[in-house]
Amino acid sequence: MPKADSLTPPTAPPSEALSELFQQHARRLVHIAVLLVGDRGLAEEVVQDAFLGLHRRWRRTGPPENPEAYLRTSVVNGCRSGLRRRRVAALARVQHRVPEGSAESAALLREEHAEVLAALDRLTRRQREVLVLRFYLDLDDAEIGSALGVSRGTVSSTISRALRGLEELLGGRR
């Protein structure tokens, strides 16, 4: 009968490394997932699954070359799966800090924000994904392409089409 110690593979990730990755990236990944799926509960589930997947992969084959990119790709793919399963139709209302000012200006800002979210929801899934990754995470074309499994050229043209689509949906406002 094998010893209990022999059941732990030599490539098991150190808990400190996973803890540090979680501390550094979980909040941002949840925000990305919320923007992509429109449901905080589902977003948190997707991020948790991404970290579990990273742990399993690390135990099987060792750490990925770029754990952050691995997590980002896992979250995007998990969001796609979650949307298919749940058929979520709208993006969540992401709470943003309202600048100080009148109640009227805050109400106008919330209305504008809701219009932008509704317009984002009317774009294709890929267009929404590239815009969130570009303007929320500030990723470059290569990083977005890696996360979505497409070429840099596809990313660039998709961003261009998505911005034109948003402009049309928002009545020419930028």
N, C-alpha and C positions, 0 to 999 in steps of 0.2 A: 504494500500500500504506500503511495507516495506521501512524502511529508507535506504539510500545509504550505511550507515555504516554496516547494517546487512547483506549486500551482500558479504562482505569480510569474508571469513572463518577464524576462529581463528588459523588455522594452516598455514596461508600464510607465506612464508619464508620472513625473513627480507631482504630487498634489500642489506644491508651491507654484509650479509652472502653470498648471491649469487654473489655479486660483488667481494668479496674476493676470493671465489672459482674460479671465472672466471680469475681473475688476477693471481692466483697461477697455474692454470692448463690449460688454453685455448691454450697457445702457444705449449706446449708439446703435447696436444691432437691433434692439427692440424698437427704437424710433424708426429705423429703416423699415422694419417689418410692419409696423403700424401703418406707415405710409403706403406700403404695397398691398396690405390685406384689409385695412380698415377696421381691425378688431384687435384691441389690446390683448385680450386673453389668448387669441390665436397667435398673435405676434410673440408673446412670451413663450408659448408652447414651441413655436418654431425655433426660437433662439435656444431654448433648453435642449431641443433635439439636436441642434447644430453642435452644441458643446458635448453632448453625449456621443454624437458621431465622431467628433474629434478625438474623444477619449478612446473609443473603440478602435479607430484607425491607428492611433498612436500605439496602442497595445499590440496590434497586428503587425504593423510595418514600420513603426518608429514615427518620430514627429514629421509632419509635413514640412516642406521647404519653407513655406510661408503660412504659418498658422492663421494669421489675420485674413489672408486671401481665402484660405480654406473655409473659415467660418463665414465670411461674406458670401461666398458661392453657395454654401450650404443653406444659409438663410434665404437667399433669393430662390433657390430651388424648393426649399420648404414652403415658402410663400406661394409659389406656383401650385404646389400640391395641395396646400390648404385651401386655396381659392377653388381649385377643381372640386375638392371634397365638399366644401361648404357653400359654394356658389355665391360668394360674397359679392354684392352688387355695388356697394359704395365705400369710399374711403372714410376712415374714422375722422372725426373732428379733432385734429391735433391741437391741444391747448398751447397757445403761445402767450408770452407775456405781452400785455397790452401797454403801449407807451402811455405815460401820464398825459392827461388832457381831459377834454370834456367827455361826458357820457355819450354825447352824439358822435364824437370822433371814434370812440371805442366801438360803438355800434356799427359805424360805417366800416371800420377795419374788420370787424367780425363778419360782416356781410360780404366784403370783398374777399376775405379768406375763404368763406364758404363757396363763393363763385369760382375761385381758383381750384378748390378741391373738386367741385362738381365738374369743372372742365377737365381736370386731370383724369377723373373717372371715365370720361367719355373717350379718352385716347385709347389706343391699343395697349395691351399689357406691356409689350416690349417698349413702347414709347414712354409709358409711365415709369418703367424700371430705369431706363437710361436717364431720365430727368431727375429722378430721386437720387440715383447714384452720383450724377454730376453735380447737381446744385445743393443737395443736402450733405453728401459726404465729400464733395469736392474731389472726386476721383478723376483721373485723366482717361482718355479714350482706351489706352492699353489696359488699365485696371478694370474699367467697365467691361471691356471685351472679355477679359479673363473671367470675371464674375459671371457673365452671361453666356460664355461659350461662343462668342461671335468675334469677327474680325474688327480691327480698329476702324476700317472703312465703313462697316455696317453700323458701328456705334455713331460715327460722325454723321452719316446720312440720316440715321434714325433720330438723333438729336435735332437736326435741322428740320425734319418733317414734323416732329413733335412740337417744336417751338412755333412753327407756322400754324399747326393745328390749334394750339392754345391761343394764338393771336386771333385766329378766326372765331373760335368759340367765345372769346372774351370781347368780341366786337372791336378788334383792332387795337385794344389797349396792350401795352407792354409793361 
